[in-house]
């Protein structure tokens, strides 16, 4: 296709059978031979698709025209064409010929429309499938979820994203899913890049000049940063997102505010795995910022919006919406502002007077001050107290800078154009809502964002700020705090990649040290903290079109902070799920408090009891219910990624599997993912594919086969048979031995005592290793991360002597061994889990004679302490 300004044509090169071509034939698609005119029909062709649309055995051409409607040129079979058919699809850039509805006829798909073919070359009216914020420029087709039905992927240049449309097989599509990529995506390739049988996406980004890779999960979704519509008005700009559990279901929800225009503020209900539902509109007023906090002390999150009047910033206001606990909010209450020219620009929710009530603090660009609104604890606030700061304050950070336990403020004052009179100013809180002036830094520059945090591991608050210095040079300045309100000399980190802002701090790589995250042009910048106030080199990754503050928070309960990034042009909020190696999940954590709990079963009545462990010595008791004796507890684990372990049952008669989805001591939901022949036993549970939910490992004791059920809540997403072992090999446990956040299968040979490990990658084994062997008088009593290195270790028990032995593992390597102690045979190891939330697994014992429970608090190979939290009757068993 030869792009012309209203006079484009199509060139046809006929092959001569030897790899050569005849001289090109030019087909002027607006030619008078077709009785066409440029204004009415084809102009500026940019993409072609070839196919036999009328099934006459002759190839036809479909042409996308950027300057007019798409066309189909009917082939004569000799390189010439008949008069084209005009399709009602103007201004298209990409075109495909695919059978979307499986009727045997090729349909026409453009980057925004679908035209179904009746098989004779007659096309139905074009149906738009990509609308609003997407503005796609390219479309590609493939089976993204393995159901045999074609799906579509579009590249959306203006919003720096790609969108997956899962086909229904009738020419329509499920709700699209958006993924942030680099700047100006221009081409998409669909290939299986990692050899796991699922389609992955490779996206070339024209302006950022790099590739984005999204790995397919096999269900039509991809591992990458998703973008969720933040309002029904995509022309609006989301400035900040507020996250809180507004409906009490244990999952974070998202509220967004909109700046300029007539767009509405909205709230999106959180779902499992870091996803969100469609937005629910809250108000039609314009919003500049939003923050969440419990303003009336009812334990239900509320919202406070900054409302900016336009034009000229007049009539700014603060609107408070009290949450009802079910994702709805009471009617707004507007705080009275005595000064109409405040130009509210930033808001924090923080306790400024140390009375356990959440107050509001705003930065006021129009009056060069900050305002504090002290909470009355009932959803109302006292009148504002203002404190003068620098010129044009635009960003606030709160923390204890002087060591007195009161909240202080760091204020980024942008100054006038070019940074004149700009500075970073500090205000030390008095505990009454007022301040005393602290030191100032970086005069006559343009600070645009600042964070407070312990950057060097000395338990004292430090400062990090992004500074624009003339002429248009952006740097990060690190200011180490002494803990008493004084500071060391700033250290400069140059940012050479472009305009930077929106600084935040979080431990993204889960190594215990704070990292810095910021926007750098259309990308996200990451500076890995080394724990001593210094940082590794800047890394950049796709950010779409980021604007406004970045929020770092764990959305999918995998113990890794994720990023919430408002998008400028597309009206979306991007969710970037963290794929860093996750810390070891706490096993059997029923209430999500970070400690292992005990699940008991009365073997006589079938009743279930819970010990929710508060610490190694104390617990809270609960009785969620019970079942008949034919139901047995097969395992405990988190099936829905809400950070709370659930109970998995197996019916010994029918083979059916059932799940209790737990919320502390109550059952929030029940369901059955399926059933399995009773020749198969559940050998263990573990997160085999690293998606944050446990999966089921089955073992057939008669054949030695292994089957995997990958779970997503109550549903099985996929199954597989990774292999089999000889019958003298038994599955001893499931645990992540190599620290890749995917559980592995640990085997024991009952004849030789040898140990083997299947290193798992979802449904397949990536490799097999043999760390060692032990005498058959020793049994594997459990596995857990004993030394806090995020790798499962093996706990051995000698059935004859009562001795305990430990193997600390790193993959198939035994890094060290130990024999911490022994107990008499009437003490049995019941469980290995972290009872004191120190990141190291402990060993839980039960005396089979008197029912007493004991806990060895472990520190690697040694016992740090022993506790006895309680006892239970002998007919109650720990599951």
C-alpha positions in Angstrom: 0.0 0.0 0.0 1.5 3.3 -1.1 0.4 6.1 1.2 -0.6 9.2 -0.8 -2.3 12.4 0.3 -5.7 11.6 -1.3 -4.1 9.9 -4.4 -2.6 6.7 -2.9 -2.5 3.4 -4.8 -1.8 -0.3 -4.3 1.2 -1.9 -6.0 0.9 -5.6 -7.0 4.0 -7.6 -7.7 3.3 -11.0 -9.4 5.7 -13.8 -8.6 7.4 -15.6 -11.5 7.9 -18.8 -9.5 11.7 -18.4 -9.1 11.7 -16.0 -6.3 11.6 -13.1 -8.6 8.7 -10.7 -9.5 7.3 -9.1 -12.6 7.2 -5.3 -12.8 4.8 -3.8 -10.3 1.2 -3.2 -11.3 -0.2 0.0 -9.8 -3.9 -0.1 -8.9 -5.1 3.5 -8.3 -7.9 2.9 -5.8 -9.5 6.2 -6.6 -9.1 5.6 -10.4 -11.8 6.7 -12.9 -11.7 3.1 -14.1 -13.5 2.3 -10.9 -15.7 5.3 -11.2 -14.3 6.5 -7.8 -13.4 9.9 -6.6 -10.9 10.6 -3.8 -13.4 12.4 -1.7 -15.9 9.5 -1.8 -13.8 6.5 -1.7 -10.2 5.3 -1.3 -7.3 7.6 -0.5 -4.1 7.1 1.5 -4.1 3.3 1.7 -1.9 2.1 4.6 -2.6 -1.6 5.1 -3.7 -4.7 3.1 -5.2 -8.1 3.7 -5.5 -10.8 1.1 -8.3 -13.5 1.1 -11.0 -15.1 -1.0 -13.9 -13.1 0.5 -16.6 -14.4 -1.9 -15.3 -17.9 -2.1 -15.0 -18.0 -5.9 -11.4 -19.4 -5.8 -9.9 -16.0 -6.6 -8.0 -13.9 -4.1 -9.3 -10.5 -3.3 -7.8 -7.5 -1.5 -9.0 -5.6 1.5 -7.5 -2.1 1.9 -7.5 0.1 4.9 -7.4 3.8 4.0 -6.4 6.4 6.5 -8.0 9.2 4.4 -11.3 7.5 3.6 -13.3 4.3 3.9 -11.9 0.7 3.7 -12.4 -1.1 0.5 -12.5 -4.7 -0.9 -11.1 -5.1 -4.4 -12.6 -8.2 -6.1 -9.9 -10.3 -7.8 -10.3 -11.6 -11.4 -7.6 -14.2 -10.8 -5.2 -12.7 -13.3 -3.8 -9.8 -11.2 -6.6 -7.4 -12.2 -9.6 -6.4 -10.1 -13.2 -5.5 -10.4 -14.9 -2.4 -9.0 -14.4 -2.4 -5.2 -17.0 -2.6 -2.5 -16.8 0.3 0.0 -17.0 -0.7 3.6 -18.3 1.7 6.2 -15.0 1.9 8.1 -13.4 5.3 7.6 -10.0 6.4 8.7 -8.5 2.9 9.4 -4.8 2.1 9.7 -4.7 -1.7 10.0 -6.8 -4.5 8.4 -7.0 -8.3 8.7 -8.9 -11.1 6.9 -10.0 -13.7 9.5 -13.0 -15.9 10.2 -14.2 -14.5 13.5 -17.5 -16.2 13.8 -16.4 -19.6 12.5 -18.8 -19.8 9.6 -16.1 -20.5 7.0 -16.2 -17.0 5.5 -13.4 -14.5 5.9 -14.5 -11.4 7.8 -12.8 -8.0 7.7 -11.3 -6.6 10.9 -9.7 -3.1 11.1 -8.1 -1.5 14.1 -11.4 -0.4 15.4 -14.2 -2.2 13.5 -15.5 -5.7 12.6 -17.4 -6.4 9.3 -18.8 -9.9 9.2 -19.0 -11.7 5.8 -22.0 -13.8 4.8 -19.8 -15.9 2.6 -20.8 -14.3 -0.7 -18.8 -11.1 -0.2 -21.6 -9.2 1.4 -20.6 -7.6 4.6 -22.7 -6.6 7.6 -22.7 -3.1 8.9 -19.4 -2.3 10.6 -19.4 -2.9 14.4 -17.0 -0.8 16.5 -15.3 -3.0 19.1 -12.6 -0.5 20.2 -13.9 2.8 21.3 -13.3 5.7 23.5 -9.9 6.0 25.1 -8.2 3.2 23.1 -7.7 4.9 19.7 -5.9 1.9 18.3 -3.7 2.1 15.2 -3.0 -1.6 14.7 -4.8 -4.9 15.1 -3.5 -8.5 15.3 -5.4 -11.8 15.7 -4.6 -15.0 17.5 -6.0 -17.5 20.0 -4.9 -15.9 23.3 -6.7 -18.3 25.7 -6.5 -21.7 23.9 -10.2 -22.1 23.3 -10.0 -22.4 19.5 -11.7 -19.0 19.0 -9.8 -16.1 17.5 -9.1 -13.1 19.7 -7.8 -9.6 18.9 -5.0 -7.4 20.2 -4.7 -3.8 19.4 -1.9 -1.3 19.7 -3.1 2.0 21.1 -0.6 4.7 20.2 -2.1 7.7 22.0 -2.6 5.8 25.3 0.7 3.8 25.2 -1.1 0.6 25.7 -2.2 -2.7 24.1 -5.7 -4.2 24.5 -6.8 -7.8 24.4 -10.3 -8.6 23.1 -11.2 -12.2 23.9 -13.6 -13.5 21.2 -16.9 -15.2 21.8 -16.9 -17.0 18.4 -19.7 -14.9 17.0 -17.8 -11.8 16.1 -18.3 -10.1 19.5 -15.9 -9.9 22.4 -15.7 -10.0 26.1 -14.8 -7.0 28.2 -11.4 -5.8 26.9 -8.3 -5.8 29.1 -5.7 -3.1 28.7 -2.0 -3.3 29.3 0.5 -0.4 29.6 3.5 -0.7 27.3 6.1 1.8 26.0 5.7 5.1 24.2 3.8 4.9 20.9 3.3 1.1 20.3 3.5 0.4 16.6 3.7 -3.4 16.0 2.6 -6.5 17.9 3.9 -10.1 17.4 2.0 -13.1 18.9 4.4 -16.0 19.7 5.1 -18.5 22.5 8.3 -16.9 23.8 8.8 -19.0 26.9 7.8 -22.4 25.5 4.9 -23.0 27.9 2.3 -23.4 25.2 0.6 -20.0 25.6 0.7 -17.0 23.4 2.9 -14.1 24.5 3.0 -10.5 23.1 6.0 -8.6 21.9 5.3 -4.9 21.3 7.6 -2.5 19.5 7.4 1.0 20.9 8.3 3.6 18.3 9.1 6.7 20.4 10.7 4.9 23.4 12.6 2.7 21.0 12.4 -0.5 22.9 10.3 -3.7 23.0 7.7 -4.6 25.6 7.1 -8.3 26.3 3.8 -9.5 27.9 3.9 -13.2 28.9 0.6 -15.0 28.4 -1.0 -16.8 31.3 -3.0 -19.1 29.0 -6.4 -17.7 29.9 -6.4 -14.6 27.7 -4.6 -12.5 30.3 -1.0 -11.4 30.4 1.7 -10.7 33.0 2.1 -7.0 32.7 0.7 -3.7 33.8 -3.0 -3.5 33.4 -4.9 -0.3 32.9 -8.4 0.2 34.2 -10.9 2.9 33.1 -11.0 5.4 35.9 -14.1 7.3 34.6 -16.7 7.1 31.8 -15.2 10.3 30.4 -11.9 9.3 28.9 -10.9 12.9 28.1 -10.4 13.6 31.7 -7.0 13.4 33.5 -6.8 11.3 36.7 -4.5 13.1 39.1 -4.4 10.7 42.1 -5.8 7.4 43.1 -6.9 6.5 46.7 -6.9 2.9 47.7 -8.8 1.3 50.6 -11.1 -1.6 51.3 -14.4 0.4 50.9 -16.7 -2.7 51.1 -14.9 -4.7 53.8 -14.2 -7.8 51.7 -10.5 -7.8 52.3 -9.6 -6.5 48.9 -8.4 -3.0 48.1 -10.8 -0.8 46.1 -9.7 2.2 44.0 -11.1 5.8 44.0 -10.0 8.3 41.4 -10.5 12.0 41.0 -10.6 14.0 37.7 -9.1 17.3 36.8 -10.7 19.7 34.3 -13.7 19.1 32.1 -17.0 17.6 33.4 -15.8 14.1 34.3 -17.0 12.3 37.4 -15.0 11.0 40.3 -15.3 7.2 40.5 -14.7 4.2 42.6 -13.7 0.7 41.3 -14.3 -2.4 43.3 -11.2 -4.5 43.9 -11.2 -8.1 42.8 -8.7 -10.9 43.3 -5.3 -10.9 41.7 -5.0 -7.1 41.6 -8.0 -6.5 39.3 -10.8 -4.0 39.4 -14.4 -3.9 38.2 -15.9 -1.2 36.0 -16.0 2.3 37.6 -19.0 3.5 39.7 -19.5 7.2 39.4 -19.6 9.2 42.7 -20.1 12.8 41.6 -20.3 15.0 38.6 -18.1 17.7 40.1 -14.5 18.2 39.0 -11.8 16.8 41.2 -8.1 17.5 41.5 -7.1 15.1 44.2 -8.5 12.4 46.5 -7.4 10.8 49.7 -8.9 8.0 51.8 -9.1 7.8 55.6 -11.5 7.0 58.5 -12.7 10.4 59.3 -15.6 9.4 61.7 -13.9 6.5 63.5 -16.3 3.8 62.4 -13.6 1.6 60.9 -15.1 2.3 57.4 -12.9 4.2 54.9 -14.1 7.6 53.8 -13.0 9.9 51.0 -11.9 13.5 50.8 -11.8 15.2 47.4 -10.1 18.4 46.4 -12.5 20.3 44.1 -11.0 22.9 41.8 -13.1 25.6 40.3 -12.3 26.5 36.7 -11.2 28.8 35.2 -8.8 30.7 37.5 -8.9 28.3 40.5 -11.7 30.2 42.1 -14.3 28.5 44.4 -12.0 25.6 45.4 -13.4 23.4 48.1 -12.9 20.1 50.0 -15.6 17.6 49.8 -15.9 14.8 52.4 -17.8 11.6 51.6 -18.3 9.2 54.5 -18.2 5.5 53.5 -21.0 3.2 54.4 -18.9 0.0 54.2 -20.6 -1.3 51.0 -18.8 0.7 48.3 -21.3 3.6 48.6 -20.9 6.9 50.3 -23.1 9.4 52.1 -23.9 12.7 50.6 -20.9 15.1 50.4 -20.1 17.6 53.1 -18.1 20.6 51.9 -15.5 22.2 54.2 -15.7 25.9 54.5 -12.7 27.7 53.1 -12.3 31.4 54.1 -10.0 32.2 51.2 -11.4 31.6 47.7 -8.0 31.8 46.1 -6.3 28.9 47.9 -5.8 26.9 44.7 -5.8 23.6 46.5 -3.2 21.4 44.9 -2.4 18.4 47.1 -4.0 16.6 50.1 -2.8 14.3 52.8 -4.8 12.3 55.4 -2.7 12.1 58.6 -3.0 12.5 62.3 -1.4 15.9 62.9 -2.3 16.4 66.6 -1.6 12.9 67.9 -5.2 12.1 69.1 -5.8 9.0 66.9 -8.0 11.0 64.5 -7.3 11.4 60.8 -6.9 15.1 59.9 -6.5 16.7 56.4 -3.6 18.7 55.2 -3.6 20.6 51.9 -1.0 22.5 49.8 -2.4 25.8 48.5 -0.7 27.0 45.4 -2.7 30.2 45.2 -1.8 31.5 48.7 1.6 29.9 49.2 0.7 28.1 52.4 -0.5 24.8 53.8 -3.8 24.3 55.6 -4.5 21.8 58.4 -8.1 20.7 59.1 -8.2 18.9 62.5 -10.8 16.1 62.7 -13.5 16.1 65.3 -13.7 12.3 64.9 -17.3 12.3 63.6 -16.7 13.2 60.0 -16.6 17.0 60.6 -13.5 19.2 60.9 -12.4 22.3 62.7 -11.6 25.4 60.7 -8.4 25.5 58.8 -5.1 26.6 60.4 -2.7 27.9 57.8 1.1 28.1 57.8 3.1 30.0 55.3 5.6 28.1 53.1 7.4 28.8 49.9 6.2 30.0 46.5 3.7 27.6 44.8 3.7 24.6 47.1 2.7 21.5 45.0 3.6 18.4 47.0 3.5 17.3 50.6 5.1 14.4 52.6 4.5 13.6 56.2 6.7 11.8 58.7 8.6 12.3 62.0 11.7 14.2 61.1 12.8 15.5 64.5 12.3 12.4 66.7 9.5 13.8 68.9 6.9 11.4 67.7 4.8 14.1 66.0 4.1 14.3 62.3 6.2 16.8 60.4 5.8 18.0 56.8 8.2 18.3 53.9 6.9 20.8 51.3 8.0 21.0 47.7 7.6 24.6 46.6 7.9 24.8 42.8 8.4 28.6 42.8 7.8 30.8 39.8 8.7 29.8 36.2 12.2 28.5 36.0 12.3 27.7 39.8 12.6 31.3 40.9 12.0 31.4 44.7 11.4 27.6 44.7 12.7 25.5 47.6 12.1 22.5 49.8 10.9 23.6 53.2 10.3 21.6 56.4 7.7 22.2 59.0 8.1 20.5 62.5 4.7 19.6 64.0 3.9 20.8 67.5 1.2 18.1 68.1 -1.6 20.7 68.0 -1.9 21.1 64.2 0.6 23.9 64.2 4.2 24.0 63.1 7.6 25.5 63.8 9.8 26.3 60.9 12.5 23.9 60.0 15.5 24.1 57.6 15.1 24.9 53.9 17.0 23.3 51.0 17.6 23.9 47.3 16.6 27.5 46.9 15.8 28.9 43.5 15.2 25.4 42.1 12.0 23.7 41.3 11.3 20.8 43.7 8.3 18.9 42.3 8.0 15.9 44.7 9.4 14.7 48.0 9.3 11.6 50.2 10.2 10.9 53.8 11.7 7.5 54.7 14.6 5.7 56.3 16.9 5.3 53.2 20.1 4.2 55.0 18.8 1.7 57.7 19.6 3.8 60.8 15.9 4.1 61.9 16.0 7.9 61.2 13.9 9.6 58.7 15.6 10.9 55.5 14.5 13.0 52.6 14.5 12.4 48.9 13.3 15.0 46.4 13.2 15.5 42.7 14.6 18.9 41.8 14.5 20.7 38.5 17.4 23.0 38.2 17.9 25.5 35.3 18.0 24.8 32.4 15.6 21.9 32.5 17.9 19.4 34.3 16.2 17.0 36.7 18.1 15.4 39.7 17.2 13.5 42.8 18.6 14.9 46.0 19.1 12.7 49.1 19.2 14.4 52.5 20.1 12.1 55.4 18.4 12.9 58.6 20.1 12.8 62.0 16.8 12.1 63.8 16.7 15.4 65.7 15.6 17.8 62.9 19.0 18.3 61.6 20.4 16.9 58.4 23.6 16.0 56.5 24.8 17.4 53.3 22.6 16.5 50.3 23.8 13.9 47.8 22.9 14.3 44.2 21.7 11.6 41.8 21.5 12.9 38.2 18.6 11.9 36.1 19.7 12.0 32.5 16.7 10.5 30.8 14.3 13.5 30.8 11.6 15.2 32.8 11.0 13.4 36.2 8.5 13.7 39.0 6.0 12.0 41.2 8.5 10.5 43.6 7.5 7.7 46.0 9.5 5.2 48.1 8.8 1.5 48.7 10.7 -1.7 49.0 9.8 -2.9 45.5 12.4 -5.7 45.3 11.4 -7.0 48.8 15.0 -7.0 50.1 14.3 -4.9 53.2 15.6 -1.6 51.8 13.6 1.3 50.5 13.8 2.0 46.8 12.7 5.1 44.9 10.1 5.1 42.1 9.3 8.1 39.9 7.9 9.0 36.5 10.5 9.8 33.9 8.8 11.1 30.8 6.4 8.3 29.6 8.2 5.7 31.7 8.6 4.6 35.3 12.0 5.0 36.9 13.3 2.6 39.6 16.3 3.2 41.8 17.2 0.2 43.9 18.1 1.2 47.4 21.2 -0.5 48.9 20.2 0.2 52.5 23.0 2.7 53.1 21.5 5.7 51.5 23.0 4.9 48.1 21.3 3.5 45.0 22.0 1.4 42.0 21.7 2.9 38.5 18.4 4.0 37.2 16.2 1.4 35.5 13.3 2.3 33.3 10.2 0.3 32.5 6.9 1.0 30.6 4.6 3.5 32.3 2.2 4.3 29.5 1.5 8.1 29.9 1.9 8.5 33.7 0.8 11.6 35.6 0.2 12.4 39.2 1.4 10.6 42.4 2.4 6.9 42.2 0.9 4.7 44.9 3.0 1.6 46.0 0.8 -0.9 47.8 0.2 -4.7 47.7 -2.9 -5.2 45.7 -2.9 -8.9 45.2 -1.8 -10.1 48.6 1.5 -11.6 47.4 3.6 -9.6 49.9 5.1 -7.5 47.2 4.2 -3.8 46.7 2.5 -3.1 43.3 2.3 0.3 41.6 -0.9 2.3 40.9 -0.1 4.9 38.2 -2.7 7.5 37.0 -2.6 8.0 33.2 -2.7 11.4 31.6 -4.4 11.1 28.2 -6.2 7.8 28.3 -8.4 8.4 31.4 -7.2 5.2 33.0 -5.3 4.1 36.1 -2.5 1.6 35.3 -1.9 -1.3 37.7 1.7 -2.6 37.6 1.8 -5.9 39.5 5.2 -6.6 41.0 6.9 -9.7 39.7 9.9 -9.5 42.0 10.8 -12.7 43.9 8.2 -12.8 46.6 8.9 -13.4 50.3 7.8 -16.8 51.5 4.1 -16.9 52.0 2.9 -17.6 55.5 1.4 -21.1 55.5 -2.0 -21.7 57.2 -2.6 -17.9 57.8 -6.3 -18.0 58.1 -6.9 -14.3 59.0 -4.1 -12.7 57.0 -2.2 -11.2 59.9 1.2 -12.7 58.9 1.3 -15.6 61.3 0.6 -19.3 61.0 -2.7 -20.4 62.5 -3.8 -23.9 63.6 -6.8 -25.7 62.1 -8.3 -28.4 64.2 -10.7 -31.2 63.4 -12.7 -33.3 65.9 -12.4 -36.9 64.5 -15.5 -37.9 66.4 -18.0 -35.1 65.4 -16.4 -33.6 62.3 -16.3 -30.1 63.9 -13.6 -27.7 62.9 -11.9 -25.3 65.3 -9.4 -22.5 64.7 -6.5 -21.2 66.8 -5.7 -17.8 65.3 -2.3 -17.3 66.7 -1.6 -13.8 68.0 2.0 -14.7 69.0 3.7 -18.0 70.1 1.9 -17.8 73.4 -1.7 -16.6 72.7 -4.5 -17.3 70.3 -8.1 -16.4 69.5 -10.5 -19.4 69.2 -13.1 -19.8 66.5 -15.5 -22.5 65.3 -16.4 -22.0 61.7 -18.5 -25.2 61.3 -18.1 -28.9 60.5 -18.8 -31.7 58.1 -19.6 -35.4 58.0 -16.8 -37.9 58.5 -16.5 -38.8 54.8 -15.1 -35.3 54.2 -11.4 -34.9 55.1 -9.3 -31.8 55.2 -6.8 -32.2 52.3 -4.9 -29.0 52.9 -4.8 -25.4 53.9 -3.9 -22.6 51.5 -5.0 -19.3 49.8 -7.1 -20.1 46.7 -8.3 -16.6 45.9 -5.2 -14.4 46.5 -6.8 -12.4 49.4 -3.9 -13.2 51.8 -6.0 -15.5 53.9 -5.7 -19.3 53.8 -8.7 -21.4 52.9 -9.7 -24.9 53.8 -9.6 -27.6 51.0 -11.7 -30.7 51.6 -11.9 -34.1 49.9 -14.8 -36.5 50.0 -13.3 -40.0 50.5 -16.3 -41.7 48.9 -17.0 -39.6 45.8 -13.6 -38.0 45.3 -15.2 -34.5 45.2 -13.1 -31.5 46.2 -14.7 -28.6 48.2 -13.3 -25.3 49.4 -14.2 -23.2 52.4 -13.1 -19.6 51.6 -12.1 -18.2 55.0 -12.3 -14.7 56.4 -10.8 -15.3 59.9 -13.1 -17.5 61.8 -16.0 -17.3 59.4 -16.7 -19.0 56.0 -17.2 -16.3 53.4 -17.9 -18.7 50.5 -18.0 -22.3 49.6 -17.5 -24.0 46.2 -16.3 -27.1 44.4 -13.7 -26.9 41.7 -14.3 -30.6 40.6 -13.8 -34.2 41.5 -11.2 -36.9 41.0 -11.1 -40.7 41.1 -10.4 -42.0 44.6 -7.3 -43.7 43.2 -5.8 -40.2 43.2 -4.8 -38.5 46.5 -4.1 -34.9 47.1 -0.4 -35.0 47.8 0.0 -31.4 48.6 -0.8 -27.8 47.9 1.4 -25.0 46.6 1.6 -22.0 44.2 3.1 -23.8 41.2 2.8 -21.0 38.7 3.6 -18.0 40.9 0.2 -16.3 40.5 -0.4 -15.9 44.3 -2.9 -18.8 44.7 -2.3 -22.3 45.7 -2.7 -25.2 43.3 -3.4 -28.9 43.9 -0.9 -31.6 43.3 -2.4 -35.1 42.8 -0.6 -38.4 43.0 -1.9 -41.8 41.8 -0.5 -44.3 44.2 -1.2 -47.2 41.7 0.5 -45.7 38.6 2.9 -43.1 40.1 1.4 -40.4 37.8 1.1 -36.8 39.0 -1.6 -34.4 37.9 -1.8 -30.6 38.6 -4.9 -28.5 39.0 -4.0 -24.8 38.6 -6.7 -22.9 40.6 -8.2 -19.5 40.4 -10.5 -19.2 43.4 -13.1 -22.0 43.1 -12.3 -22.7 39.5 -9.7 -24.9 37.7 -7.9 -22.8 35.1 -5.9 -25.6 33.6 -4.7 -29.1 34.3 -1.6 -31.1 33.3 0.4 -34.2 33.8 4.0 -33.2 34.4 5.3 -36.8 34.7 5.4 -39.9 37.0 7.8 -41.6 39.3 8.3 -45.3 40.3 6.0 -46.5 43.0 8.7 -46.4 45.7 8.9 -42.6 45.3 6.4 -40.7 47.4 5.6 -37.0 47.5 6.9 -35.8 50.8 5.9 -32.1 50.6 5.4 -29.1 48.4 7.6 -26.0 48.8 9.6 -23.4 47.0 13.1 -24.8 47.2 14.9 -22.4 44.7 13.3 -19.1 45.6 11.6 -18.5 42.3 8.2 -17.9 43.9 6.9 -21.2 42.4 6.4 -24.2 44.7 8.3 -27.3 43.9 7.5 -31.0 44.5 9.8 -32.8 47.0 10.0 -36.6 46.6 11.4 -39.3 49.0 12.4 -42.8 47.9 11.0 -45.1 50.6 13.5 -47.8 49.7 16.8 -45.9 49.4 16.0 -42.7 51.4 17.0 -40.5 48.5 15.4 -37.1 48.1 14.5 -35.6 44.7 13.0 -32.3 43.7 10.8 -31.4 40.7 11.4 -27.7 40.0 8.0 -26.6 38.8 6.9 -24.0 36.3 3.1 -24.3 36.3 2.1 -27.5 34.8 5.6 -28.6 33.7 8.8 -29.5 35.4 11.7 -27.2 34.4 14.3 -29.6 35.9 14.9 -32.3 38.5 17.5 -32.3 41.2 18.7 -34.7 43.9 20.0 -32.8 47.0 20.9 -35.9 49.0 19.6 -38.9 51.0 19.0 -39.9 54.5 18.4 -43.2 56.3 14.9 -44.6 56.0 14.6 -44.4 59.8 14.3 -40.6 59.2 11.1 -39.2 57.8 10.4 -35.7 56.3 8.2 -34.1 58.9 7.7 -30.9 57.0 9.2 -28.1 55.0 9.5 -24.3 55.6 11.8 -21.4 55.4 13.8 -21.8 58.6 16.4 -19.1 58.0 14.5 -16.4 56.2 16.1 -16.8 52.8 12.8 -17.3 51.0 13.6 -21.0 50.2 12.0 -24.0 51.7 14.1 -26.1 54.1 13.5 -29.7 55.2 12.7 -30.8 58.8 13.6 -34.4 59.5 12.4 -36.6 62.4 13.9 -39.9 63.4 11.0 -42.2 64.1 13.0 -44.4 66.5 15.1 -41.9 68.5 13.0 -38.7 68.3 15.9 -36.7 67.0 15.3 -33.7 64.7 17.6 -32.8 61.8 17.5 -29.8 59.5 18.6 -29.3 55.9 18.9 -25.7 54.9 18.4 -25.7 51.1 19.3 -23.5 48.1 17.8 -25.4 45.2 19.4 -28.8 45.2 22.3 -27.7 47.4 22.3 -28.4 51.1 23.9 -25.3 52.4 24.1 -26.5 56.0 22.7 -29.1 58.4 21.9 -29.2 62.1 20.5 -31.2 64.9 18.7 -28.7 67.2 17.4 -31.2 69.8 15.2 -34.2 70.3 11.9 -35.0 72.0 10.4 -38.3 73.1 8.3 -40.2 70.5 5.0 -39.1 72.1 5.7 -35.6 70.7 4.9 -35.4 67.0 5.7 -32.6 64.6 2.3 -31.3 63.4 3.3 -28.3 61.2 6.1 -26.0 60.1 5.1 -22.4 59.9 5.9 -18.9 61.1 4.1 -18.3 64.4 5.9 -15.1 65.4 5.9 -13.3 62.1 9.7 -12.9 61.9 10.0 -14.4 58.4 11.4 -17.7 59.7 9.4 -20.9 59.9 8.9 -22.5 63.3 8.2 -26.1 64.3 4.8 -26.9 65.9 4.6 -30.0 68.1 1.7 -31.9 69.7 1.9 -34.4 72.6 -0.2 -37.4 71.6 -0.7 -38.4 75.3 -1.9 -35.2 76.9 -2.7 -33.0 73.9 -0.3 -30.1 74.8 0.9 -28.0 71.9 4.5 -26.7 71.9 6.3 -24.4 69.5 10.0 -24.3 68.7 10.7 -20.7 67.6 13.5 -21.3 65.1 16.4 -19.2 63.9 18.0 -21.2 61.2 19.5 -24.3 62.7 18.9 -23.3 66.3 16.0 -23.0 68.7 15.6 -19.4 69.8 12.9 -20.2 72.3 10.1 -22.6 73.2 6.4 -21.7 73.9 3.4 -23.7 75.0 0.3 -21.9 73.7 -2.3 -24.4 75.0 -3.8 -27.9 74.8 -6.7 -29.7 73.2 -8.5 -33.0 73.8 -6.9 -36.0 72.1 -9.8 -36.5 69.7 -9.0 -33.1 68.2 -6.3 -33.3 65.5 -4.2 -30.5 63.9 -4.8 -30.5 60.2 
